[in-house]
């Protein structure tokens, strides 16, 4: 029950984040709100249907995880895509993230809450699909994506993704090494 309550609160707050990014009560805010709810709802359904197709028992926990994956995936695209495209983004992100959770569970990686398969992969999928489906008919301040003949914007998204992943990996690695070094020194001097 607390997971469902937390997901509902997160979902509600996410509307303020995505729709509020338009900085006004206007048509763009309505579009971002609509794509946010549609992508998250379809991701929720995509997650549980993918679980069922794999022979896994569907659960409220899976539905909540799917909804959050949909929220993560639609965030970069919320004010730039149409509702049918948000359906695709939600379902595709849920299936990819669900498969990533399944693959991660077969490894020894320490990610108890499946943060990277859900938030990391979901965000990457959303970022790349923004480069595919963005359209100036939704937001004239944006760009058309690959589906509308603008491959340059898609490759800009790919480059940005590579930069963000590289930066995040390197900085996280350095932080972990520093913490490990610091803890090793403290234990060596019996401070802890």
matplotlib code that plots the C-alpha trace (Angstrom):
import matplotlib.pyplot as plt

x = [0.0, 2.8, 4.4, 1.1, 0.6, 4.2, 3.8, 0.5, 2.2, 5.2, 2.9, 0.9, 4.1, 5.5, 2.6, 3.8, 7.3, 6.5, 3.5, 5.0, 8.1, 6.1, 6.1, 2.4, -1.1, -1.2, -1.6, 2.0, 1.3, -1.8, 0.1, 2.9, 0.3, -1.5, 1.6, 2.8, -0.3, -0.6, 3.0, 3.1, -0.2, 0.8, 4.2, 2.4, 0.3, 3.3, 5.3, 2.6, 1.8, 5.4, 5.6, 2.6, 4.1, 7.2, 5.1, 5.8, 3.0, 1.8, 1.8, 0.9, 4.6, 5.3, 2.5, 4.0, 7.5, 6.2, 4.4, 7.6, 9.6, 7.0, 7.3, 11.1, 11.0, 8.4, 10.1, 12.5, 9.8, 6.7, 6.4, 7.6, 5.7, 2.0, -0.1, 0.2, 4.0, 3.9, 2.1, 5.0, 7.6, 5.8, 5.4, 8.9, 10.6, 8.7, 9.6, 13.3, 13.6, 11.8, 14.2, 17.1, 15.9, 15.7, 19.2, 20.5, 19.0, 21.2, 24.4, 26.1, 25.6, 24.6, 21.5, 18.9, 16.2, 16.9, 17.6, 19.8, 17.6, 14.5, 15.7, 18.9, 17.7, 14.2, 15.8, 18.1, 15.2, 13.2, 16.1, 16.7, 13.0, 12.7, 15.2, 13.0, 9.5, 9.9, 7.8, 7.5, 3.7, 3.6, 6.3, 7.5, 10.5, 11.8, 13.1, 11.6, 13.0, 14.2, 10.7, 10.1, 13.3, 15.7, 18.5, 20.8, 18.6, 18.5, 22.3, 22.5, 20.5, 22.8, 25.9, 24.3, 23.5, 27.1, 28.4, 26.0, 26.7, 30.5, 30.4, 28.1, 30.3, 33.6, 32.4, 30.6, 33.7, 35.9, 33.5, 33.4, 37.2, 37.5, 35.1, 36.9, 40.2, 38.9, 37.2, 40.4, 42.5, 40.0, 40.0, 43.8, 44.0, 41.2, 39.2, 36.0]
y = [0.0, 2.4, 1.8, 2.6, 5.7, 6.8, 6.2, 8.2, 11.1, 11.0, 10.8, 13.8, 15.8, 14.9, 16.7, 19.9, 19.2, 18.4, 20.7, 23.4, 23.5, 25.6, 28.4, 29.2, 27.8, 27.5, 24.9, 23.7, 22.9, 21.0, 19.0, 18.2, 17.2, 14.9, 13.2, 12.7, 10.9, 8.9, 7.8, 6.8, 4.9, 3.0, 2.3, 0.8, -1.4, -2.2, -3.4, -5.7, -7.1, -7.8, -9.5, -11.6, -12.5, -13.7, -15.9, -13.8, -13.0, -9.4, -7.3, -3.8, -3.3, -4.0, -1.6, 1.1, 0.6, 0.7, 4.0, 5.6, 4.3, 6.0, 9.3, 9.2, 8.4, 11.0, 13.9, 15.0, 14.7, 15.9, 19.3, 18.2, 15.1, 14.2, 11.8, 8.8, 9.2, 9.3, 6.0, 4.5, 6.1, 4.8, 1.2, 1.0, 2.4, -0.1, -3.1, -2.1, -1.3, -4.5, -6.5, -4.6, -5.5, -9.1, -9.0, -7.2, -9.8, -12.4, -10.5, -9.7, -5.9, -4.2, -2.2, -3.4, -0.9, -1.3, 2.4, 2.1, -0.2, 1.9, 5.5, 5.3, 3.1, 4.7, 8.2, 7.2, 5.7, 8.9, 11.1, 9.2, 9.0, 12.7, 13.0, 10.7, 12.1, 15.8, 18.0, 21.7, 21.3, 20.7, 23.2, 25.7, 26.5, 23.0, 20.9, 18.3, 14.8, 12.0, 10.9, 14.3, 14.3, 16.0, 13.5, 16.3, 16.7, 12.9, 12.8, 15.8, 13.8, 10.8, 13.0, 14.5, 11.1, 9.9, 13.0, 12.7, 8.9, 9.4, 12.3, 10.5, 7.3, 9.1, 11.4, 8.6, 6.3, 9.1, 9.6, 5.9, 5.7, 8.7, 7.2, 3.8, 5.5, 7.6, 4.7, 2.6, 5.3, 5.6, 1.9, 1.8, 4.4, 2.7, 6.0, 4.1]
z = [0.0, 0.8, -2.6, -4.3, -2.2, -2.9, -6.6, -6.7, -4.9, -7.2, -10.3, -9.1, -8.4, -11.8, -13.5, -11.9, -13.1, -16.7, -17.3, -15.1, -17.4, -19.8, -17.2, -17.7, -17.9, -21.7, -24.5, -24.1, -20.4, -21.4, -24.0, -21.5, -18.9, -21.4, -22.7, -19.1, -18.0, -21.2, -21.3, -17.6, -17.8, -21.0, -19.4, -16.4, -18.7, -20.9, -17.8, -16.5, -19.9, -20.6, -17.2, -18.1, -21.6, -19.8, -17.6, -14.5, -12.1, -12.6, -9.5, -8.1, -7.5, -11.2, -12.2, -10.0, -11.3, -14.9, -14.1, -12.8, -15.8, -18.0, -16.1, -16.4, -20.2, -21.1, -19.2, -22.0, -24.6, -22.7, -24.4, -27.8, -28.8, -29.6, -27.5, -29.9, -29.7, -25.9, -26.0, -27.9, -25.7, -22.5, -23.8, -25.4, -22.3, -20.0, -22.1, -22.4, -18.7, -17.7, -19.8, -18.3, -14.8, -15.8, -17.2, -14.1, -11.8, -13.5, -12.6, -9.3, -9.7, -6.5, -7.5, -5.0, -6.1, -9.8, -10.1, -13.2, -15.2, -14.5, -14.2, -16.2, -19.1, -19.0, -19.2, -22.0, -24.0, -23.5, -24.5, -27.7, -28.6, -28.1, -30.9, -33.0, -32.3, -31.4, -33.7, -34.1, -34.5, -30.7, -29.7, -32.3, -30.0, -30.5, -33.4, -35.6, -34.9, -37.0, -37.8, -39.4, -41.5, -39.1, -38.4, -37.1, -34.0, -33.4, -33.5, -31.2, -28.7, -29.2, -28.6, -25.5, -24.2, -24.6, -22.9, -19.9, -19.5, -19.7, -17.2, -14.8, -14.9, -14.5, -11.6, -9.8, -10.2, -8.7, -5.8, -5.0, -5.2, -2.8, -0.4, -0.5, 0.0, 2.9, 4.6, 4.2, 5.9, 8.7, 9.4, 9.2, 12.0, 13.9, 13.9, 13.1]

ax = plt.figure().add_subplot(projection="3d")
ax.plot(x, y, z, "-o")
ax.set_aspect("equal")
plt.show()
